[in-house]
Amino acid sequence: MEKETQAPEPKKKLTIKEFFKLGEVGGYFFRGKDENRPSNINLKMMHGVNKISIVMFLLGVLYIILRRVL
């Protein structure tokens, strides 16, 4: 049996906008209000704590990277 060999696809060059795309994390911080989503004080507090923990984690990772480099 012969195997078909396909040429690998050429790699697409990333643009600056795509390189700095935040994806899910950016969507979590900068999403708009959704009228269909329920809202109460417990959910607001939960999302507030989640945002704080994400920021603290990213700052910690940045600190570790800078400490290793410098």
N, C-alpha and C positions, 0 to 999 in steps of 0.2 A: 504494500500500500504506500502511496505517495502522500506525503504531508504537504499541504499548501503553505507556502511561506509568504507572509505579508510583510511589506516594508513597515517599519515603525513610523507612527505618525510624528511629524516634526513638532517639537515643543513650541508652544505658544509663548511669546514674550509677554511678561506681565507689565501692565501700565502702572503708573504711580497710584492712580485711583484704586486699582485692584489690589495693589500691594498693601495699602493702608486701610483696606476694607475691614471693618470690625466684626461683621457677621452677626452671630447670635448675641454676643455681649453688647455690641453697639445697638442692636435692635432692642435689647432689654432696657437700656438706659434712655434711648431716644424714641421710643414708640409713642404713638398718639393715643388719645383716649378712645376706648372702644365702648360704645353704648350697650353692647350685648353682654359685656363682661360684668359680673356682679361686683359691687364695691361695698366694703364695710371697713371698720377701723382695724379689724384683725388682718385683713389682706393688705391694707396700706402699711401697717407696721411690719408685716412679714417682708414685703417688697423693699421697704426701707432698710431693714437689717440685711437683706440679701445684697442690696447695692453697696452698703458699707463694707460687707465682707469681701465682695469682689474687688473693690478699690483697694482694700488693705492687702489682699493677696497679690494683686498686680504690683503694688508698691514694694512688697516684700521680695518678689521675684526680681524686680528692677534693682533693688538694693543689693541682692546677692550677685547679680550679673555685674553691676558696677564695681563691687568689692573685688570680684575675681579679676576684672580687667585692670583695675588701677592698682 
